[in-house]
């Protein structure tokens, strides 16, 4: 690490508490918005845990009316960038070649049904409400 990178890192660490507070507020709003959804499962957080919310990943129920990929595309069409929530490494081409017959059904199901929603410290209430509205509309 260069001196410049270290200096930037030290300055960013000074903002960590503020960033975590913002991320927790955003995650809480997402969770409250999805807690009664029939098709979107918010992340489970044990009472004795306090995540940093590096990402906010929801799971679509099996009886969902839309696939994860279709939802991601509809959201992208509406200007909302998302990404796959859980990666199944064994299904990626380099590993598929090494382990062509490996089957991990729970991992595969999670990979097909999870999506990471936008969550960043500069996210406005308006932006987040838009994301929530669209996710609930399509699911």
C-alpha positions in Angstrom: 0.0 0.0 0.0 1.3 3.4 -0.9 1.5 6.3 1.5 -1.3 8.1 -0.4 -3.5 5.0 -0.1 -2.8 4.8 3.6 -3.6 8.4 4.1 -6.9 8.1 2.3 -7.7 4.9 4.3 -7.0 6.7 7.6 -9.3 9.6 6.6 -12.0 7.1 5.6 -11.8 5.4 8.9 -12.6 8.6 10.6 -16.0 8.5 8.8 -16.7 4.9 9.6 -19.2 5.5 12.4 -21.2 7.9 10.3 -21.2 5.6 7.3 -22.3 2.6 9.4 -25.2 4.7 11.0 -26.4 5.6 7.5 -26.2 2.1 6.2 -28.1 0.7 9.2 -30.8 3.3 8.7 -31.2 2.3 5.0 -31.2 -1.4 5.8 -33.8 -0.9 8.5 -36.0 1.0 6.1 -35.7 -1.8 3.5 -36.4 -4.5 6.1 -39.5 -2.7 7.3 -40.7 -2.2 3.8 -40.4 -5.9 2.9 -41.4 -7.5 6.2 -45.0 -8.1 5.1 -44.2 -8.9 1.5 -45.5 -12.3 0.3 -42.6 -12.7 -2.2 -39.6 -10.9 -0.8 -37.8 -12.1 2.3 -35.6 -9.5 4.0 -32.3 -10.7 5.6 -32.6 -12.3 9.0 -30.5 -10.6 11.7 -30.2 -12.3 15.1 -31.0 -10.0 18.0 -27.4 -10.1 19.3 -25.9 -9.1 16.0 -25.3 -5.7 14.4 -24.3 -6.0 10.8 -22.4 -3.4 8.9 -24.6 -3.7 5.8 -21.9 -3.8 3.2 -24.8 -5.2 1.0 -28.5 -5.6 1.4 -29.6 -8.9 0.0 -33.2 -10.1 -0.3 -34.5 -13.5 -1.3 -37.4 -14.1 -3.6 -39.8 -16.8 -2.4 -40.1 -20.0 -4.4 -43.7 -19.2 -5.3 -42.5 -15.9 -6.7 -44.2 -14.4 -9.8 -40.9 -13.3 -11.3 -37.5 -14.8 -11.5 -34.5 -13.1 -10.0 -33.0 -12.4 -13.5 -36.3 -10.9 -14.8 -36.6 -8.7 -11.7 -33.0 -7.5 -12.1 -33.7 -6.6 -15.7 -37.0 -4.8 -14.9 -35.2 -2.8 -12.2 -32.3 -2.0 -14.6 -34.9 -0.8 -17.2 -36.2 1.5 -14.4 -32.6 2.8 -13.8 -31.9 0.7 -10.7 -28.7 -1.3 -10.7 -28.6 -4.5 -8.8 -26.4 -7.6 -8.7 -26.7 -11.3 -7.8 -27.0 -11.7 -4.1 -25.3 -15.1 -3.7 -22.7 -16.5 -6.0 -22.4 -20.2 -6.5 -18.7 -20.5 -7.2 -19.0 -24.2 -8.3 -21.2 -23.0 -11.2 -18.8 -20.5 -12.6 -16.9 -21.8 -15.7 -13.5 -22.4 -14.2 -14.9 -24.4 -11.4 -17.5 -26.2 -13.5 -14.7 -27.6 -15.5 -12.9 -28.8 -12.4 -16.1 -30.3 -10.8 -18.5 -30.9 -13.6 -20.8 -33.2 -11.5 -20.8 -31.2 -8.3 -24.3 -30.4 -7.0 -25.0 -28.1 -4.1 -28.8 -27.7 -4.2 -29.1 -25.2 -1.3 -26.3 -23.0 -2.7 -27.8 -23.2 -6.2 -31.3 -22.3 -4.9 -29.9 -19.3 -3.0 -27.9 -18.2 -6.1 -31.0 -18.3 -8.2 -33.3 -16.4 -5.7 -31.2 -13.7 -4.1 -30.6 -10.1 -5.3 -28.5 -7.3 -3.8 -30.3 -4.0 -3.8 -28.6 -0.7 -4.0 -27.3 0.5 -0.6 -24.8 3.3 -0.4 -24.1 6.2 2.0 -25.2 8.9 -0.4 -28.5 7.2 -1.1 -31.4 9.6 -0.6 -34.8 8.7 0.9 -36.4 9.4 -2.5 -34.0 7.0 -4.2 -34.6 4.3 -1.7 -38.4 4.7 -1.8 -38.2 4.4 -5.6 -36.3 1.1 -5.3 -38.7 -0.3 -2.7 -41.7 0.8 -4.8 -40.4 -1.0 -7.9 -39.3 -4.2 -6.1 -42.8 -4.5 -4.5 -44.5 -3.7 -7.8 -42.7 -6.4 -9.7 -42.7 -9.1 -7.0 
